[in-house]
Amino acid sequence: MAQADLLYQDSSCYLVQEAFSDCLCDPSLVSFNLNQCLYGLDQGGQECLVQALKIHFEELRVGKVSASVVLEAIHCRPTSIGLILHGGTSLALAESIAGVASCLICHSTSHPVGVNVTGNHVAMARCGQKLSIVCTLVHKGASSHLWNVDIKDEQEVLISTIRVTNAIIKAK
């Protein structure tokens, strides 16, 4: 392992929010409110798509977010060979994670809104499999962010590759 990698790992911290305390992050992000980013200020206990997706955030970095999900029936569609990952689920996972990634680099007076999601589903995943999701920054502009999101299975087989464009909306 390169010395730069060791320094990067040594400077890792965990989010202070109890619900996400196993999520690695940059030291500057320790107090980032992931709950607020995912569910908004007024969501309370209201159910929403992000909750149904059951995303497990593993690492938050400026320019990169890593997460995982264990596929359940809600993520899948029935076929003659059993339950397989629904393509729409892949897109929803990607847009949700790219939204968090944009929140990490937005000014506090602005917020991201997904405006384009394009995906290619290249392999099948079955119910019960654990998938890893890595979102990396392609372009950071003043009014938009472009993200690449790769979804892979436990054998590192690419399941879907997705591009997400977020518009950055300034608060009025």
Backbone as a printed PyTorch tensor [residue, N CA C, xyz], in Angstrom:
tensor([[[  0.8460,  -1.1740,   0.0000],
         [  0.0000,   0.0000,   0.0000],
         [  0.8930,   1.2400,   0.0000]],

        [[  0.5430,   2.2200,  -0.8380],
         [  1.3210,   3.4440,  -0.9410],
         [  1.1700,   4.2730,   0.3300]],

        [[  2.1880,   5.0970,   0.6120],
         [  2.1490,   5.9230,   1.8220],
         [  0.9590,   6.8810,   1.7980]],

        [[  0.6270,   7.4180,   0.6090],
         [ -0.5270,   8.3220,   0.5100],
         [ -1.8100,   7.6030,   0.9190]],

        [[ -1.9380,   6.3210,   0.5550],
         [ -3.1150,   5.5410,   0.9490],
         [ -3.1600,   5.3770,   2.4650]],

        [[ -2.0190,   5.1510,   3.0830],
         [ -1.9690,   4.9960,   4.5320],
         [ -2.3920,   6.2810,   5.2280]],

        [[ -1.9110,   7.4220,   4.7370],
         [ -2.2840,   8.7010,   5.3260],
         [ -3.7800,   8.9340,   5.1750]],

        [[ -4.3080,   8.5880,   4.0210],
         [ -5.7310,   8.7720,   3.7630],
         [ -6.5460,   7.9270,   4.7370]],

        [[ -6.1320,   6.6820,   4.9420],
         [ -6.8480,   5.8100,   5.8610],
         [ -6.7180,   6.3070,   7.3030]],

        [[ -5.5390,   6.7770,   7.6690],
         [ -5.3200,   7.2290,   9.0320],
         [ -6.1570,   8.4630,   9.3670]],

        [[ -6.5180,   9.2460,   8.3660],
         [ -7.2960,  10.4540,   8.6270],
         [ -8.8010,  10.1820,   8.5540]],

        [[ -9.1940,   8.9270,   8.4530],
         [-10.6110,   8.5820,   8.3900],
         [-11.2760,   8.7510,   9.7480]],

        [[-12.5190,   9.1220,   9.6890],
         [-13.3390,   9.2810,  10.8850],
         [-14.6650,   8.5920,  10.6200]],

        [[-15.5300,   8.6230,  11.6000],
         [-16.8740,   8.0830,  11.4470],
         [-17.8820,   9.1840,  11.7020]],

        [[-19.0340,   9.0950,  11.0340],
         [-20.0940,  10.0730,  11.2680],
         [-20.5290,  10.0270,  12.7230]],

        [[-20.9000,  11.1740,  13.2670],
         [-21.3090,  11.2300,  14.6670],
         [-22.7660,  10.8190,  14.8750]],

        [[-23.5800,  10.8100,  13.8110],
         [-24.9720,  10.3960,  13.9490],
         [-25.0460,   8.9200,  14.2960]],

        [[-25.8080,   8.5920,  15.3090],
         [-25.8860,   7.2180,  15.7910],
         [-26.3230,   6.2440,  14.6950]],

        [[-27.2960,   6.6180,  13.8780],
         [-27.8150,   5.7190,  12.8500],
         [-26.7770,   5.4010,  11.7700]],

        [[-25.7570,   6.2360,  11.6460],
         [-24.7470,   6.0510,  10.5980],
         [-23.3360,   5.9870,  11.1860]],

        [[-23.2000,   5.5780,  12.4400],
         [-21.9090,   5.6410,  13.1300],
         [-20.8780,   4.6550,  12.6020]],

        [[-21.2720,   3.7420,  11.7120],
         [-20.2970,   2.8270,  11.1030],
         [-19.8730,   3.2970,   9.7180]],

        [[-20.2350,   4.5250,   9.3550],
         [-19.9160,   5.0860,   8.0420],
         [-18.6250,   5.9010,   8.1210]],

        [[-17.6050,   5.4430,   7.3940],
         [-16.3380,   6.1840,   7.3180],
         [-16.5560,   7.5060,   6.5990]],

        [[-15.7730,   8.5170,   6.9700],
         [-15.8850,   9.7960,   6.2860],
         [-14.5930,  10.5920,   6.4260]],

        [[-14.4830,  11.6140,   5.5920],
         [-13.3890,  12.5680,   5.7320],
         [-13.5700,  13.3000,   7.0660]],

        [[-12.4790,  13.7140,   7.7120],
         [-12.5970,  14.4470,   8.9820],
         [-13.5040,  15.6770,   8.8810]],

        [[-13.5100,  16.3350,   7.7320],
         [-14.3400,  17.5300,   7.5630],
         [-15.8330,  17.2020,   7.5040]],

        [[-16.1790,  15.9180,   7.3750],
         [-17.5770,  15.5180,   7.2250],
         [-18.1640,  14.8430,   8.4590]],

        [[-17.4180,  14.7920,   9.5580],
         [-17.8520,  14.0800,  10.7650],
         [-19.2450,  14.5230,  11.2130]],

        [[-19.5480,  15.7920,  11.1050],
         [-20.8410,  16.3100,  11.5730],
         [-21.8740,  16.4280,  10.4570]],

        [[-21.5580,  15.9220,   9.2660],
         [-22.5080,  15.9680,   8.1500],
         [-23.8000,  15.2670,   8.5590]],

        [[-24.9300,  15.9010,   8.3110],
         [-26.2230,  15.3550,   8.7130],
         [-26.7940,  14.5100,   7.5700]],

        [[-26.4040,  13.2470,   7.5220],
         [-26.8610,  12.3360,   6.4720],
         [-28.3750,  12.1300,   6.5620]],

        [[-28.8940,  12.0820,   7.7570],
         [-30.3340,  11.9080,   7.9450],
         [-31.1140,  13.0530,   7.2940]],

        [[-30.6670,  14.2650,   7.5180],
         [-31.3220,  15.4320,   6.9200],
         [-31.1860,  15.3990,   5.4030]],

        [[-30.0190,  15.0210,   4.9030],
         [-29.7950,  14.9480,   3.4630],
         [-30.7230,  13.9260,   2.8170]],

        [[-30.8900,  12.7800,   3.4630],
         [-31.7210,  11.7080,   2.8990],
         [-33.2180,  11.9800,   3.0220]],

        [[-33.6430,  12.5070,   4.1680],
         [-35.0700,  12.5840,   4.4690],
         [-35.6230,  13.9890,   4.6030]],

        [[-34.7730,  15.0160,   4.5740],
         [-35.2400,  16.3820,   4.6820],
         [-35.5410,  16.7850,   6.1080]],

        [[-35.8480,  18.0400,   6.3060],
         [-36.0910,  18.5700,   7.6470],
         [-37.4190,  18.1150,   8.2310]],

        [[-38.4460,  18.0040,   7.4010],
         [-39.7980,  17.7930,   7.9080],
         [-40.3200,  16.3800,   7.6710]],

        [[-39.4330,  15.4200,   7.4790],
         [-39.8970,  14.0840,   7.1480],
         [-40.3230,  13.2690,   8.3570]],

        [[-39.8280,  13.5890,   9.5330],
         [-40.2060,  12.8330,  10.7230],
         [-40.0580,  11.3430,  10.4880]],

        [[-41.1060,  10.5820,  10.7650],
         [-41.0800,   9.1450,  10.5570],
         [-41.7420,   8.7320,   9.2550]],

        [[-42.0250,   9.6910,   8.3820],
         [-42.7140,   9.4200,   7.1230],
         [-41.8830,   8.4980,   6.2430]],

        [[-42.5260,   7.4890,   5.6790],
         [-41.8190,   6.5670,   4.8040],
         [-41.5810,   7.2130,   3.4470]],

        [[-40.4550,   6.8530,   2.8340],
         [-40.1360,   7.3730,   1.5140],
         [-39.3110,   6.3250,   0.7660]],

        [[-39.0680,   6.5770,  -0.5010],
         [-38.3430,   5.6260,  -1.3430],
         [-36.9640,   5.2940,  -0.7810]],

        [[-36.2520,   6.2950,  -0.3010],
         [-34.8970,   6.0630,   0.2090],
         [-34.9140,   5.0510,   1.3520]],

        [[-35.9050,   5.1440,   2.2230],
         [-36.0200,   4.1640,   3.3150],
         [-36.2900,   2.7700,   2.7630]],

        [[-37.1680,   2.6690,   1.7820],
         [-37.5190,   1.3720,   1.1990],
         [-36.3220,   0.7120,   0.5120]],

        [[-35.4090,   1.5230,  -0.0210],
         [-34.2400,   0.9660,  -0.7150],
         [-33.2620,   0.2820,   0.2410]],

        [[-33.2860,   0.6740,   1.5160],
         [-32.4310,   0.0730,   2.5540],
         [-30.9430,   0.1580,   2.2070]],

        [[-30.5270,   1.3530,   1.8350],
         [-29.1250,   1.6020,   1.4830],
         [-28.2920,   1.6490,   2.7570]],

        [[-27.1600,   0.9720,   2.7480],
         [-26.2180,   1.0290,   3.8710],
         [-25.0250,   1.8650,   3.4080]],

        [[-24.9050,   3.0770,   3.9310],
         [-23.7880,   3.9430,   3.5530],
         [-22.5350,   3.4870,   4.2870]],

        [[-21.4630,   3.2710,   3.5440],
         [-20.2200,   2.7590,   4.1150],
         [-19.1180,   3.7980,   4.1930]],

        [[-19.0940,   4.7140,   3.2150],
         [-18.0200,   5.7060,   3.1890],
         [-18.4860,   6.9680,   2.4800]],

        [[-18.2240,   8.1130,   3.1150],
         [-18.5200,   9.4170,   2.5310],
         [-17.2210,  10.1840,   2.3870]],

        [[-16.8770,  10.4980,   1.1710],
         [-15.6910,  11.3020,   0.8630],
         [-16.1250,  12.4270,  -0.0580]],

        [[-15.4090,  13.5200,  -0.0520],
         [-15.6750,  14.5790,  -1.0050],
         [-15.3140,  14.0270,  -2.3840]],

        [[-16.3120,  13.8730,  -3.2420],
         [-16.0960,  13.3380,  -4.5860],
         [-16.3000,  11.8390,  -4.7230]],

        [[-16.6270,  11.1450,  -3.6150],
         [-16.8470,   9.6970,  -3.6940],
         [-17.7050,   9.2220,  -2.5280]],

        [[-18.7300,   8.4440,  -2.8520],
         [-19.5830,   7.8340,  -1.8370],
         [-19.6890,   6.3450,  -2.1400]],

        [[-19.5210,   5.5170,  -1.1150],
         [-19.6530,   4.0690,  -1.2520],
         [-20.7820,   3.5860,  -0.3590]],

        [[-21.5460,   2.6370,  -0.8840],
         [-22.6710,   2.0860,  -0.1370],
         [-22.8730,   0.6390,  -0.5610]],

        [[-23.8040,  -0.0200,   0.1210],
         [-24.1600,  -1.3880,  -0.2620],
         [-25.6330,  -1.6090,   0.0000]],

        [[-26.1520,  -2.6660,  -0.5780],
         [-27.5360,  -3.0610,  -0.3660],
         [-27.6230,  -4.5730,  -0.5380]],

        [[-28.4040,  -5.2000,   0.3190],
         [-28.6970,  -6.6220,   0.1680],
         [-30.0610,  -6.7020,  -0.5060]],

        [[-30.1070,  -7.3430,  -1.6560],
         [-31.3410,  -7.3820,  -2.4350],
         [-32.4300,  -8.1880,  -1.7360]],

        [[-33.5860,  -7.5490,  -1.6200],
         [-34.7800,  -8.1770,  -1.0670],
         [-35.8490,  -8.1520,  -2.1580]],

        [[-36.9710,  -8.7780,  -1.8840],
         [-38.0460,  -8.8440,  -2.8710],
         [-38.4620,  -7.4580,  -3.3600]],

        [[-38.4460,  -6.4530,  -2.4700],
         [-38.8560,  -5.1050,  -2.8600],
         [-37.9480,  -4.5040,  -3.9410]],

        [[-36.6990,  -4.9640,  -4.0340],
         [-35.7450,  -4.4680,  -5.0310],
         [-35.8670,  -5.1980,  -6.3710]],

        [[-36.6260,  -6.2720,  -6.3990],
         [-36.5770,  -7.2120,  -7.5280],
         [-37.8800,  -7.2930,  -8.3020]],

        [[-37.7820,  -7.9750,  -9.4240],
         [-38.9640,  -8.2870, -10.2180],
         [-39.0000,  -9.7890, -10.4450]],

        [[-40.1930, -10.3610, -10.5020],
         [-40.2900, -11.8060, -10.6900],
         [-40.0180, -12.2020, -12.1440]],

        [[-39.3210, -13.2960, -12.3270],
         [-39.0900, -13.8650, -13.6600],
         [-39.2320, -15.3800, -13.5500]],

        [[-39.1390, -16.0500, -14.6780],
         [-39.2360, -17.5090, -14.6660],
         [-38.0420, -18.1600, -13.9740]],

        [[-36.9620, -17.4090, -13.7740],
         [-35.7800, -17.9570, -13.0840],
         [-35.6700, -17.4550, -11.6530]],

        [[-36.6880, -16.7520, -11.1850],
         [-36.6980, -16.2430,  -9.8210],
         [-36.6650, -14.7280,  -9.7920]],

        [[-36.5080, -14.1810,  -8.5890],
         [-36.4700, -12.7330,  -8.4150],
         [-35.1100, -12.1800,  -8.8280]],

        [[-35.1330, -11.1660,  -9.7120],
         [-33.8940, -10.5080, -10.1450],
         [-34.0190,  -9.0060,  -9.9270]],

        [[-32.8780,  -8.3530,  -9.8060],
         [-32.8410,  -6.9080,  -9.5870],
         [-33.6190,  -6.1850, -10.6800]],

        [[-34.5150,  -5.3200, -10.2620],
         [-35.2920,  -4.4910, -11.1830],
         [-34.4080,  -3.3400, -11.6540]],

        [[-34.4160,  -3.0510, -12.9460],
         [-33.6090,  -1.9600, -13.4840],
         [-33.9370,  -0.6160, -12.8590]],

        [[-35.2150,  -0.4030, -12.5450],
         [-35.6130,   0.8430, -11.8950],
         [-35.0180,   0.9970, -10.5100]],

        [[-34.8250,  -0.1250,  -9.8370],
         [-34.1820,  -0.0810,  -8.5200],
         [-32.7480,   0.4120,  -8.6540]],

        [[-32.0460,  -0.0830,  -9.6600],
         [-30.6640,   0.3610,  -9.8970],
         [-30.6090,   1.8680, -10.0970]],

        [[-31.5450,   2.3920, -10.8780],
         [-31.5690,   3.8310, -11.1370],
         [-31.9030,   4.6150,  -9.8730]],

        [[-32.8510,   4.1070,  -9.0840],
         [-33.2120,   4.7850,  -7.8280],
         [-32.0470,   4.7720,  -6.8380]],

        [[-31.3310,   3.6470,  -6.7460],
         [-30.1460,   3.5770,  -5.8870],
         [-29.1140,   4.6140,  -6.3230]],

        [[-28.8530,   4.6560,  -7.6290],
         [-27.8430,   5.5760,  -8.1610],
         [-28.2170,   7.0320,  -7.9070]],

        [[-29.4630,   7.3980,  -8.1830],
         [-29.8630,   8.7930,  -7.9880],
         [-29.8330,   9.1730,  -6.5120]],

        [[-30.2280,   8.2580,  -5.6400],
         [-30.2140,   8.5370,  -4.1980],
         [-28.7930,   8.7520,  -3.6910]],

        [[-27.8750,   7.8990,  -4.1110],
         [-26.4900,   8.0020,  -3.6380],
         [-25.7860,   9.2060,  -4.2540]],

        [[-26.0640,   9.4880,  -5.5260],
         [-25.4810,  10.6790,  -6.1650],
         [-26.0230,  11.9530,  -5.5160]],

        [[-27.2660,  11.9130,  -5.0460],
         [-27.8230,  13.0670,  -4.3320],
         [-27.0710,  13.3390,  -3.0380]],

        [[-26.7580,  12.2820,  -2.3040],
         [-25.9570,  12.4300,  -1.0830],
         [-24.5720,  12.9720,  -1.4370]],

        [[-23.9710,  12.4150,  -2.4910],
         [-22.6320,  12.8510,  -2.9060],
         [-22.6240,  14.3420,  -3.2520]],

        [[-23.6790,  14.8020,  -3.9320],
         [-23.7640,  16.2330,  -4.2430],
         [-23.9790,  17.0700,  -2.9840]],

        [[-24.7750,  16.5640,  -2.0430],
         [-24.9750,  17.2990,  -0.7750],
         [-23.6400,  17.5510,  -0.0760]],

        [[-22.7280,  16.5930,  -0.1820],
         [-21.4290,  16.7320,   0.4840],
         [-20.6090,  17.8990,  -0.0570]],

        [[-20.8410,  18.2670,  -1.3150],
         [-20.0190,  19.3230,  -1.9310],
         [-20.8130,  20.5820,  -2.2470]],

        [[-22.0920,  20.6180,  -1.8630],
         [-22.9170,  21.8170,  -2.0610],
         [-22.6890,  22.8110,  -0.9390]],

        [[-22.8550,  24.0730,  -1.2570],
         [-22.8740,  25.1150,  -0.2430],
         [-24.1350,  24.9190,   0.5790]],

        [[-24.1050,  25.3270,   1.8290],
         [-25.2460,  25.1070,   2.7220],
         [-26.5150,  25.8280,   2.2810]],

        [[-26.3950,  26.7900,   1.3720],
         [-27.5810,  27.5100,   0.8940],
         [-28.1160,  26.9500,  -0.4170]],

        [[-27.6560,  25.7740,  -0.8070],
         [-28.1490,  25.1640,  -2.0400],
         [-28.3760,  23.6720,  -1.8220]],

        [[-29.0950,  23.0660,  -2.7500],
         [-29.3460,  21.6320,  -2.6480],
         [-29.4250,  21.0180,  -4.0510]],

        [[-29.0750,  19.7260,  -4.1630],
         [-29.0980,  19.0660,  -5.4670],
         [-30.4740,  18.4990,  -5.8010]],

        [[-30.7750,  18.4890,  -7.0880],
         [-31.9910,  17.8800,  -7.6080],
         [-31.5990,  17.0800,  -8.8470]],

        [[-31.9570,  15.8110,  -8.8700],
         [-31.6420,  14.9790, -10.0290],
         [-32.3910,  15.4450, -11.2620]],

        [[-31.6720,  15.6160, -12.3680],
         [-32.3110,  16.0520, -13.6090],
         [-32.1230,  15.0560, -14.7520]],

        [[-31.1750,  14.1330, -14.6090],
         [-30.9760,  13.1320, -15.6470],
         [-30.3170,  11.8980, -15.0420]],

        [[-30.8640,  10.7360, -15.3810],
         [-30.2950,   9.4670, -14.9520],
         [-30.2880,   8.5540, -16.1740]],

        [[-29.1070,   8.0430, -16.5210],
         [-28.9660,   7.1490, -17.6670],
         [-28.1980,   5.9260, -17.2250]],

        [[-28.7680,   4.7500, -17.4540],
         [-28.1110,   3.5430, -16.9860],
         [-28.0100,   2.4550, -18.0260]],

        [[-26.9920,   1.6410, -17.8680],
         [-26.8230,   0.4290, -18.6550],
         [-26.7430,  -0.7330, -17.6920]],

        [[-27.6480,  -1.6820, -17.8620],
         [-27.6780,  -2.8700, -17.0210],
         [-26.9770,  -3.9750, -17.8080]],

        [[-25.8400,  -4.4280, -17.2970],
         [-24.9940,  -5.3340, -18.0820],
         [-24.9350,  -6.7520, -17.5420]],

        [[-25.4310,  -6.9690, -16.3480],
         [-25.4730,  -8.3150, -15.7800],
         [-26.6500,  -8.3930, -14.8250]],

        [[-27.0220,  -9.6130, -14.4680],
         [-28.1700,  -9.8550, -13.6140],
         [-27.7200, -10.0610, -12.1710]],

        [[-28.5530,  -9.6140, -11.2550],
         [-28.3260,  -9.8810,  -9.8300],
         [-29.6020, -10.4960,  -9.2730]],

        [[-29.4400, -11.4320,  -8.3620],
         [-30.5890, -12.1550,  -7.8040],
         [-30.8940, -11.7090,  -6.3750]],

        [[-32.1290, -11.9090,  -6.0060],
         [-32.5700, -11.6120,  -4.6490],
         [-31.6530, -12.3320,  -3.6580]],

        [[-31.2550, -11.6340,  -2.6000],
         [-30.3610, -12.1900,  -1.5890],
         [-28.9110, -11.7900,  -1.7650]],

        [[-28.5410, -11.3390,  -2.9590],
         [-27.1520, -10.9280,  -3.1900],
         [-26.8760,  -9.5720,  -2.5470]],

        [[-25.6270,  -9.3800,  -2.1250],
         [-25.1870,  -8.0840,  -1.6300],
         [-24.4930,  -7.3660,  -2.7810]],

        [[-24.9000,  -6.1320,  -3.0100],
         [-24.3110,  -5.3210,  -4.0750],
         [-23.5510,  -4.1480,  -3.4810]],

        [[-22.4320,  -3.8070,  -4.0960],
         [-21.6900,  -2.6080,  -3.6940],
         [-21.9630,  -1.5190,  -4.7230]],

        [[-22.0420,  -0.3010,  -4.2420],
         [-22.3600,   0.8370,  -5.0920],
         [-21.3060,   1.9050,  -4.8290]],

        [[-20.6350,   2.3350,  -5.8950],
         [-19.6120,   3.3700,  -5.7630],
         [-19.9560,   4.5170,  -6.7060]],

        [[-20.0540,   5.6900,  -6.1290],
         [-20.4190,   6.9080,  -6.8540],
         [-19.2060,   7.8300,  -6.8700]],

        [[-18.7370,   8.1890,  -8.0610],
         [-17.5630,   9.0620,  -8.1710],
         [-17.8740,  10.2920,  -9.0240]],

        [[-17.3010,  11.3940,  -8.6120],
         [-17.5240,  12.6720,  -9.2830],
         [-16.8190,  12.6950, -10.6390]],

        [[-17.5610,  13.0800, -11.6550],
         [-17.0070,  13.2520, -12.9980],
         [-16.7890,  14.7390, -13.2760]],

        [[-17.7630,  15.5740, -12.8620],
         [-17.6770,  17.0170, -13.1150],
         [-18.4030,  17.7750, -12.0050]],

        [[-17.7450,  18.7900, -11.4710],
         [-18.3650,  19.6820, -10.4960],
         [-18.4050,  21.0790, -11.0880]],

        [[-19.6030,  21.5160, -11.4310],
         [-19.7980,  22.8630, -11.9260],
         [-20.5400,  23.6930, -10.9030]],

        [[-20.7200,  24.9650, -11.1930],
         [-21.4290,  25.8500, -10.2740],
         [-22.9210,  25.5220, -10.2130]],

        [[-23.4790,  25.0360, -11.3200],
         [-24.9180,  24.7790, -11.3570],
         [-25.2780,  23.3150, -11.5860]],

        [[-24.2770,  22.4540, -11.7500],
         [-24.5760,  21.0290, -11.9250],
         [-23.3870,  20.1640, -11.5200]],

        [[-23.7120,  18.9290, -11.1320],
         [-22.7070,  17.9040, -10.8250],
         [-23.0170,  16.6880, -11.6720]],

        [[-21.9770,  16.0370, -12.1950],
         [-22.1360,  14.8010, -12.9570],
         [-21.4180,  13.6870, -12.2130]],

        [[-22.1310,  12.5690, -11.9820],
         [-21.6130,  11.4420, -11.2130],
         [-21.6590,  10.1630, -12.0300]],

        [[-20.6840,   9.2980, -11.8270],
         [-20.7200,   7.9410, -12.3610],
         [-20.9680,   6.9950, -11.1890]],

        [[-21.9320,   6.1030, -11.3540],
         [-22.2850,   5.1570, -10.3040],
         [-22.1640,   3.7410, -10.8580]],

        [[-21.3060,   2.9440, -10.2510],
         [-21.1560,   1.5380, -10.6430],
         [-21.7220,   0.6520,  -9.5480]],

        [[-22.5360,  -0.3000,  -9.9650],
         [-23.1160,  -1.2810,  -9.0520],
         [-22.5050,  -2.6320,  -9.4080]],

        [[-21.8890,  -3.2760,  -8.4090],
         [-21.2100,  -4.5600,  -8.6280],
         [-21.6730,  -5.5810,  -7.6000]],

        [[-21.5300,  -6.8560,  -7.9680],
         [-21.8500,  -7.9100,  -7.0000],
         [-20.6110,  -8.2430,  -6.1770]],

        [[-20.7190,  -9.2370,  -5.3120],
         [-19.6180,  -9.5840,  -4.4020],
         [-18.3860, -10.1270,  -5.1190]],

        [[-18.5650, -10.5800,  -6.3590],
         [-17.4250, -11.0550,  -7.1570],
         [-16.8610,  -9.9390,  -8.0360]],

        [[-17.2980,  -8.6870,  -7.7870],
         [-16.8670,  -7.5060,  -8.5360],
         [-17.3560,  -7.5050,  -9.9810]],

        [[-18.3980,  -8.2910, -10.2780],
         [-19.0090,  -8.2780, -11.6090],
         [-19.8790,  -7.0290, -11.7140]],

        [[-19.6650,  -6.2540, -12.7670],
         [-20.4480,  -5.0460, -12.9830],
         [-21.8900,  -5.4340, -13.3180]],

        [[-22.8250,  -4.9380, -12.5270],
         [-24.2530,  -5.1910, -12.7450],
         [-24.8590,  -4.0480, -13.5550]],

        [[-24.5920,  -2.8160, -13.1330],
         [-25.0950,  -1.6250, -13.8250],
         [-24.0670,  -0.5070, -13.7210]],

        [[-24.0120,   0.3030, -14.7570],
         [-23.2210,   1.5350, -14.7110],
         [-24.1620,   2.6700, -15.0940]],

        [[-24.1410,   3.7110, -14.2820],
         [-25.1710,   4.7460, -14.3740],
         [-24.5230,   6.1240, -14.2800]],

        [[-25.0240,   7.0690, -15.0680],
         [-24.6160,   8.4760, -14.9710],
         [-25.7820,   9.2680, -14.4120]],

        [[-25.4760,  10.1130, -13.4450],
         [-26.4950,  10.9470, -12.8020],
         [-26.0480,  12.4050, -12.8960]],

        [[-26.9490,  13.2530, -13.3850],
         [-26.7090,  14.6940, -13.3940],
         [-27.6320,  15.3330, -12.3660]],

        [[-27.0340,  16.1070, -11.4710],
         [-27.7860,  16.8470, -10.4600],
         [-27.6800,  18.3460, -10.7580]],

        [[-28.8160,  19.0170, -10.8120],
         [-28.8100,  20.4710, -10.8650],
         [-28.6540,  20.9760,  -9.4420]],

        [[-27.9170,  22.0590,  -9.2770],
         [-27.6970,  22.6320,  -7.9520],
         [-28.5830,  23.8630,  -7.8390]],

        [[-29.5500,  23.7670,  -6.9360],
         [-30.5670,  24.8140,  -6.7680],
         [-30.2080,  25.6820,  -5.5680]],

        [[-30.1510,  26.9790,  -5.7940],
         [-29.8610,  27.9150,  -4.6960],
         [-31.1480,  28.2210,  -3.9450]],

        [[-31.0530,  28.2790,  -2.6260],
         [-32.2150,  28.6260,  -1.8010],
         [-32.6280,  30.0580,  -2.0640]],

        [[-33.9260,  30.2830,  -2.0060],
         [-34.4320,  31.6550,  -2.2530],
         [-34.6810,  32.3720,  -0.9680]]])
